[in-house]
Amino acid sequence: MNAVCFKVIDHGTPEYQASVALRQEVLRTPLGLVFTTEELAKEKDHIHLVGFSDDKLIATASLVPELFTCKMRQVAVSTSMQGLGMGSKLVDFCESHAIENGHQSIHCHAREYAVPFYTKKGYIPEGEYFIEVNISHLHMRKVLSAL
Ligand SMILES: CC(C)(COP(=O)(O)OP(=O)(O)OC[C@H]1O[C@@H](n2cnc3c(N)ncnc32)[C@H](O)[C@@H]1OP(=O)(O)O)[C@@H](O)C(=O)NCCC(=O)NCCS
């Protein structure tokens, strides 16, 4: 397998459109949902991080900066590349970006089936399970230490 290159991309670019397509395929279509124009417009102020392998976008996540923390959302790896360590590297890249930008912690709404993945990455549950996009989620957080 070739090396994966991670980078930050801008909202509205062809790379961003490719990340939306990946998220639609991996996160929304299985739930029978589609992204709305309004939803995507709100992502203008978010930070979009992606992984490329062989010029193909295979992983994506977004960060929403908050006061001392940031929210990680829309974490997705293309189906054919899941289970190969890409999700782990993507989360590492998000955490490094958050640390470089002065955030003390990073939190997310983890889908219930992905909770073991985040637990392995050091994320701790906060509160009880709740429903979002029609499925069970858990709020999880990781305190970040400097690089
Ligand atoms: C969840 C997801 C991002 C994980 O990425 P990935 O590339 O498949 O995961 P990795 O190969 O990096 O796995 C890292 C570790 O987590 C474990 N893991 C990954 N997904 C898991 C799951 N759903 N349940 C249990 N363990 C899991 C792996 O076995 C691996 O463990 P190891 O370090 O002991 O070998 C990816 O599978 C995905 O995109 N899933 C569909 C969309 C999704 O659920 N996104 C998250 C929304 S909150």
Ligand as a Chemical Component Dictionary entry (heavy atoms), coordinates in Angstrom:
data_LIG
# 
_chem_comp.id                   LIG 
_chem_comp.type                 NON-POLYMER 
_chem_comp.pdbx_formal_charge   0 
_chem_comp.three_letter_code    LIG 
# 
loop_
_chem_comp_atom.comp_id 
_chem_comp_atom.atom_id 
_chem_comp_atom.alt_atom_id 
_chem_comp_atom.type_symbol 
_chem_comp_atom.charge 
_chem_comp_atom.model_Cartn_x 
_chem_comp_atom.model_Cartn_y 
_chem_comp_atom.model_Cartn_z 
_chem_comp_atom.pdbx_ordinal 
LIG C1  C1  C 0 -14.669 4.280  12.203 1  
LIG C2  C2  C 0 -13.548 4.499  11.177 2  
LIG C3  C3  C 0 -13.273 5.995  10.997 3  
LIG C4  C4  C 0 -12.276 3.799  11.712 4  
LIG O1  O1  O 0 -11.256 3.943  10.719 5  
LIG P1  P1  P 0 -10.422 2.645  10.254 6  
LIG O2  O2  O 0 -9.388  3.091  9.307  7  
LIG O3  O3  O 0 -11.397 1.618  9.778  8  
LIG O4  O4  O 0 -9.819  2.174  11.641 9  
LIG P2  P2  P 0 -8.286  1.759  11.956 10 
LIG O5  O5  O 0 -7.881  0.698  10.985 11 
LIG O6  O6  O 0 -7.451  2.983  12.024 12 
LIG O7  O7  O 0 -8.472  1.118  13.403 13 
LIG C5  C5  C 0 -7.740  1.540  14.539 14 
LIG C6  C6  C 0 -8.091  0.574  15.661 15 
LIG O8  O8  O 0 -9.476  0.706  15.987 16 
LIG C7  C7  C 0 -10.148 -0.551 15.798 17 
LIG N1  N1  N 0 -11.461 -0.270 15.238 18 
LIG C8  C8  C 0 -11.739 0.497  14.152 19 
LIG N2  N2  N 0 -13.081 0.552  13.960 20 
LIG C9  C9  C 0 -13.622 -0.212 14.927 21 
LIG C10 C10 C 0 -14.962 -0.567 15.267 22 
LIG N3  N3  N 0 -16.004 -0.089 14.567 23 
LIG N4  N4  N 0 -15.173 -1.353 16.341 24 
LIG C11 C11 C 0 -14.129 -1.840 17.075 25 
LIG N5  N5  N 0 -12.824 -1.524 16.810 26 
LIG C12 C12 C 0 -12.587 -0.726 15.744 27 
LIG C13 C13 C 0 -9.266  -1.330 14.854 28 
LIG O9  O9  O 0 -9.462  -2.709 14.994 29 
LIG C14 C14 C 0 -7.876  -0.886 15.273 30 
LIG O10 O10 O 0 -7.500  -1.577 16.428 31 
LIG P3  P3  P 0 -5.953  -2.004 16.686 32 
LIG O11 O11 O 0 -5.189  -0.698 16.829 33 
LIG O12 O12 O 0 -5.987  -2.793 17.951 34 
LIG O13 O13 O 0 -5.518  -2.774 15.492 35 
LIG C15 C15 C 0 -13.901 3.852  9.797  36 
LIG O14 O14 O 0 -14.066 2.451  9.952  37 
LIG C16 C16 C 0 -15.133 4.455  9.150  38 
LIG O15 O15 O 0 -15.038 5.406  8.399  39 
LIG N6  N6  N 0 -16.304 3.857  9.451  40 
LIG C17 C17 C 0 -17.565 4.304  8.837  41 
LIG C18 C18 C 0 -17.910 5.734  9.232  42 
LIG C19 C19 C 0 -17.890 5.965  10.724 43 
LIG O16 O16 O 0 -18.431 5.205  11.489 44 
LIG N7  N7  N 0 -17.266 7.081  11.129 45 
LIG C20 C20 C 0 -17.199 7.464  12.521 46 
LIG C21 C21 C 0 -18.395 8.246  12.869 47 
LIG S1  S1  S 0 -18.377 8.737  14.576 48 
# 
loop_
_chem_comp_bond.comp_id 
_chem_comp_bond.atom_id_1 
_chem_comp_bond.atom_id_2 
_chem_comp_bond.value_order 
_chem_comp_bond.pdbx_ordinal 
LIG C1  C2  SING 1  
LIG C2  C3  SING 2  
LIG C2  C4  SING 3  
LIG C2  C15 SING 4  
LIG C4  O1  SING 5  
LIG O1  P1  SING 6  
LIG P1  O2  DOUB 7  
LIG P1  O3  SING 8  
LIG P1  O4  SING 9  
LIG O4  P2  SING 10 
LIG P2  O5  DOUB 11 
LIG P2  O6  SING 12 
LIG P2  O7  SING 13 
LIG O7  C5  SING 14 
LIG C5  C6  SING 15 
LIG C6  O8  SING 16 
LIG C6  C14 SING 17 
LIG O8  C7  SING 18 
LIG C7  N1  SING 19 
LIG C7  C13 SING 20 
LIG N1  C8  SING 21 
LIG N1  C12 SING 22 
LIG C8  N2  DOUB 23 
LIG N2  C9  SING 24 
LIG C9  C10 SING 25 
LIG C9  C12 DOUB 26 
LIG C10 N3  SING 27 
LIG C10 N4  DOUB 28 
LIG N4  C11 SING 29 
LIG C11 N5  DOUB 30 
LIG N5  C12 SING 31 
LIG C13 O9  SING 32 
LIG C13 C14 SING 33 
LIG C14 O10 SING 34 
LIG O10 P3  SING 35 
LIG P3  O11 DOUB 36 
LIG P3  O12 SING 37 
LIG P3  O13 SING 38 
LIG C15 O14 SING 39 
LIG C15 C16 SING 40 
LIG C16 O15 DOUB 41 
LIG C16 N6  SING 42 
LIG N6  C17 SING 43 
LIG C17 C18 SING 44 
LIG C18 C19 SING 45 
LIG C19 O16 DOUB 46 
LIG C19 N7  SING 47 
LIG N7  C20 SING 48 
LIG C20 C21 SING 49 
LIG C21 S1  SING 50 
# 
